[in-house]
Amino acid sequence: MPLCKPRSLDGASMFWTTIIESQCFEVQEHKIGGPFWFGEPYRILLKNSRIVIATAPTKPEIEKDWIYVIQNFYSVCSTAAV
């Protein structure tokens, strides 16, 4: 399963760029990355609560996680948001 234990944001959001987003979720990429960053460079957030629900070391992996999240949770989230 691609999800991680939900947790609050760690670190300043100014170091992250949103690369994909929907009504309820967003994928972010760490701006610095490389040897200066020790966490996963990609993450998926639940937008309104700013909770991290998935992380990944590569863009293809986070894209697979994104598809999983959209296919399994988007209809529930978008219905609850209305």
C-alpha positions as a Markdown table, in Angstrom:
| # | Residue | x | y | z |
|---|---|---|---|---|
| 1 | Met | 0.0 | 0.0 | 0.0 |
| 2 | Pro | 1.5 | 3.4 | -1.0 |
| 3 | Leu | 0.2 | 5.4 | 2.0 |
| 4 | Cys | 2.2 | 6.3 | 5.1 |
| 5 | Lys | 0.9 | 6.9 | 8.6 |
| 6 | Pro | -0.7 | 10.4 | 8.4 |
| 7 | Arg | 1.3 | 13.1 | 10.0 |
| 8 | Ser | 1.5 | 16.8 | 10.3 |
| 9 | Leu | 3.7 | 18.7 | 8.0 |
| 10 | Asp | 7.3 | 18.8 | 9.0 |
| 11 | Gly | 9.4 | 21.7 | 8.0 |
| 12 | Ala | 8.6 | 25.0 | 6.2 |
| 13 | Ser | 6.3 | 24.7 | 3.3 |
| 14 | Met | 8.3 | 27.4 | 1.4 |
| 15 | Phe | 10.7 | 24.6 | 0.5 |
| 16 | Trp | 8.0 | 22.7 | -1.4 |
| 17 | Thr | 6.4 | 23.2 | -4.8 |
| 18 | Thr | 3.0 | 21.8 | -5.7 |
| 19 | Ile | 3.3 | 19.8 | -8.9 |
| 20 | Ile | -0.2 | 18.1 | -9.1 |
| 21 | Glu | -3.4 | 19.1 | -7.3 |
| 22 | Ser | -7.0 | 18.2 | -7.0 |
| 23 | Gln | -9.9 | 19.5 | -4.9 |
| 24 | Cys | -8.7 | 17.5 | -1.9 |
| 25 | Phe | -5.1 | 16.4 | -2.4 |
| 26 | Glu | -1.8 | 17.8 | -3.7 |
| 27 | Val | 1.5 | 16.4 | -4.7 |
| 28 | Gln | 4.6 | 18.4 | -3.7 |
| 29 | Glu | 8.2 | 18.2 | -4.6 |
| 30 | His | 11.0 | 19.4 | -2.4 |
| 31 | Lys | 12.8 | 22.4 | -4.0 |
| 32 | Ile | 16.3 | 21.6 | -2.7 |
| 33 | Gly | 16.5 | 17.8 | -2.6 |
| 34 | Gly | 19.9 | 16.2 | -3.2 |
| 35 | Pro | 22.4 | 15.9 | -0.4 |
| 36 | Phe | 20.9 | 18.8 | 1.6 |
| 37 | Trp | 17.6 | 17.1 | 2.1 |
| 38 | Phe | 17.3 | 13.9 | 4.3 |
| 39 | Gly | 13.6 | 13.1 | 3.8 |
| 40 | Glu | 11.6 | 11.9 | 0.9 |
| 41 | Pro | 11.6 | 14.5 | -1.9 |
| 42 | Tyr | 7.9 | 13.9 | -2.9 |
| 43 | Arg | 4.8 | 13.9 | -0.8 |
| 44 | Ile | 1.0 | 13.8 | -1.0 |
| 45 | Leu | -1.0 | 16.1 | 1.3 |
| 46 | Leu | -4.6 | 16.2 | 2.3 |
| 47 | Lys | -5.1 | 19.9 | 1.4 |
| 48 | Asn | -7.5 | 21.3 | 4.0 |
| 49 | Ser | -5.7 | 19.7 | 7.0 |
| 50 | Arg | -2.2 | 19.9 | 5.6 |
| 51 | Ile | -1.6 | 16.3 | 6.6 |
| 52 | Val | 1.0 | 14.2 | 4.7 |
| 53 | Ile | -0.6 | 10.9 | 3.6 |
| 54 | Ala | 2.2 | 9.5 | 1.3 |
| 55 | Thr | 5.8 | 10.0 | 0.6 |
| 56 | Ala | 8.2 | 8.7 | -2.1 |
| 57 | Pro | 11.8 | 8.9 | -3.2 |
| 58 | Thr | 11.1 | 9.3 | -6.9 |
| 59 | Lys | 8.6 | 11.1 | -9.1 |
| 60 | Pro | 7.4 | 7.9 | -10.9 |
| 61 | Glu | 6.7 | 6.4 | -7.5 |
| 62 | Ile | 4.7 | 9.4 | -6.2 |
| 63 | Glu | 2.7 | 9.4 | -9.5 |
| 64 | Lys | 1.7 | 5.8 | -8.8 |
| 65 | Asp | 0.7 | 6.8 | -5.3 |
| 66 | Trp | -1.3 | 9.7 | -6.7 |
| 67 | Ile | -3.2 | 7.4 | -9.0 |
| 68 | Tyr | -4.0 | 5.1 | -6.0 |
| 69 | Val | -5.2 | 8.0 | -3.9 |
| 70 | Ile | -7.4 | 9.5 | -6.6 |
| 71 | Gln | -8.9 | 6.1 | -7.5 |
| 72 | Asn | -9.6 | 5.1 | -3.9 |
| 73 | Phe | -10.3 | 8.3 | -2.0 |
| 74 | Tyr | -11.2 | 11.1 | -4.4 |
| 75 | Ser | -14.9 | 10.3 | -4.7 |
| 76 | Val | -15.3 | 10.2 | -0.9 |
| 77 | Cys | -13.3 | 13.4 | -0.3 |
| 78 | Ser | -15.0 | 15.4 | -3.1 |
| 79 | Thr | -18.5 | 14.3 | -1.8 |
| 80 | Ala | -17.6 | 15.3 | 1.8 |
| 81 | Ala | -16.2 | 18.6 | 0.7 |
| 82 | Val | -19.5 | 19.8 | -0.9 |
